[in-house]
Amino acid sequence: MRIITVAETPRAFERAYVYGEKIQMAAFTIQQLILSGLMVNAIIIGLDIGLLTMAYLNKHVLEQTVKGSVFSVKLEADFAILSRLLCVTTNAIQSSELVNNNDVLAK
């Protein structure tokens, strides 16, 4: 019985990684485009397209170098958007409670 090691087949694993990375990046970008489209955030869409472009141009070193910064900016933008949504929903709930309290007081 012969055991195949990673060192014996580096090209196969490299090829699988490259294709897997591109598929993962494309799926992640589509997911982010949907979410960003709902929140209308052009910056996040631009960053996702930039990363996907680097992945498909096989600029792996540049992609890995930039990816951490891009994800950091996207995370900050997502938190800012979620914070605004929280304020909007909190204000809507408080307004609704105020209207309900006024209705009770009017009776």
C-alpha positions as CSV (number, residue, x, y, z in Angstrom):
1,M,0.0,0.0,0.0
2,R,1.4,3.4,-1.0
3,I,0.6,6.6,0.9
4,I,0.4,9.7,-1.2
5,T,1.7,12.8,0.6
6,V,0.9,16.4,-0.1
7,A,4.5,17.0,-1.3
8,E,3.9,14.5,-4.1
9,T,0.9,16.2,-5.5
10,P,1.3,20.0,-4.9
11,R,-0.1,20.9,-8.3
12,A,-3.4,19.1,-7.7
13,F,-3.9,20.8,-4.3
14,E,-2.8,24.2,-5.7
15,R,-5.3,23.9,-8.6
16,A,-8.1,22.9,-6.2
17,Y,-7.3,25.8,-3.9
18,V,-7.3,28.3,-6.8
19,Y,-10.7,27.1,-8.1
20,G,-12.1,26.8,-4.6
21,E,-10.9,30.3,-3.7
22,K,-12.5,31.8,-6.8
23,I,-15.8,30.0,-6.2
24,Q,-15.9,31.0,-2.6
25,M,-15.0,34.6,-3.5
26,A,-17.7,34.7,-6.2
27,A,-20.4,33.3,-3.8
28,F,-19.3,35.7,-1.0
29,T,-19.4,38.6,-3.4
30,I,-22.9,37.7,-4.6
31,Q,-24.1,37.5,-1.0
32,Q,-22.5,40.8,-0.2
33,L,-24.0,42.4,-3.3
34,I,-27.5,41.3,-2.3
35,L,-27.0,42.7,1.3
36,S,-25.3,45.9,0.1
37,G,-28.0,46.3,-2.5
38,L,-30.6,46.2,0.2
39,M,-28.7,48.8,2.2
40,V,-27.6,50.8,-0.9
41,N,-23.9,50.9,0.0
42,A,-21.8,51.6,-3.1
43,I,-18.5,51.5,-1.2
44,I,-19.0,47.9,0.0
45,I,-20.1,46.8,-3.6
46,G,-16.9,48.5,-5.0
47,L,-14.6,46.8,-2.5
48,D,-16.2,43.4,-3.2
49,I,-15.8,43.8,-6.9
50,G,-12.2,44.8,-6.5
51,L,-11.4,41.7,-4.4
52,L,-13.2,39.4,-6.9
53,T,-11.3,41.0,-9.8
54,M,-8.0,40.4,-8.1
55,A,-9.0,36.8,-7.4
56,Y,-9.9,36.2,-11.1
57,L,-6.7,37.9,-12.3
58,N,-4.7,35.5,-10.2
59,K,-3.2,38.4,-8.2
60,H,-3.1,36.2,-5.0
61,V,-0.4,38.1,-3.1
62,L,-2.1,41.5,-3.8
63,E,-5.5,40.0,-2.9
64,Q,-4.3,38.6,0.4
65,T,-2.5,41.9,1.2
66,V,-5.6,44.0,0.5
67,K,-8.2,41.6,1.9
68,G,-7.7,42.4,5.6
69,S,-8.0,46.1,5.0
70,V,-11.0,45.7,2.8
71,F,-12.8,43.4,5.3
72,S,-12.0,45.9,8.1
73,V,-13.6,48.8,6.1
74,K,-16.6,46.6,5.2
75,L,-17.1,45.6,8.8
76,E,-17.0,49.3,9.9
77,A,-19.5,50.2,7.2
78,D,-21.8,47.3,8.2
79,F,-21.7,48.4,11.9
80,A,-22.5,52.0,10.9
81,I,-25.4,50.9,8.8
82,L,-26.7,48.5,11.5
83,S,-26.4,51.3,14.1
84,R,-28.5,53.6,11.9
85,L,-31.1,50.9,11.4
86,L,-31.2,50.4,15.2
87,C,-31.8,54.1,15.7
88,V,-34.6,54.1,13.1
89,T,-36.3,51.1,14.5
90,T,-35.9,52.3,18.1
91,N,-37.4,55.7,17.2
92,A,-40.3,54.0,15.3
93,I,-41.1,51.8,18.3
94,Q,-41.0,54.8,20.7
95,S,-43.2,56.8,18.4
96,S,-45.6,53.9,18.2
97,E,-45.7,53.6,22.0
98,L,-46.2,57.4,22.3
99,V,-49.2,57.2,19.9
100,N,-50.7,54.3,21.8
101,N,-50.2,56.1,25.1
102,N,-51.9,59.3,23.7
103,D,-54.9,57.1,22.5
104,V,-55.3,55.7,26.0
105,L,-55.1,59.2,27.6
106,A,-57.7,60.5,25.1
107,K,-60.2,58.0,26.2
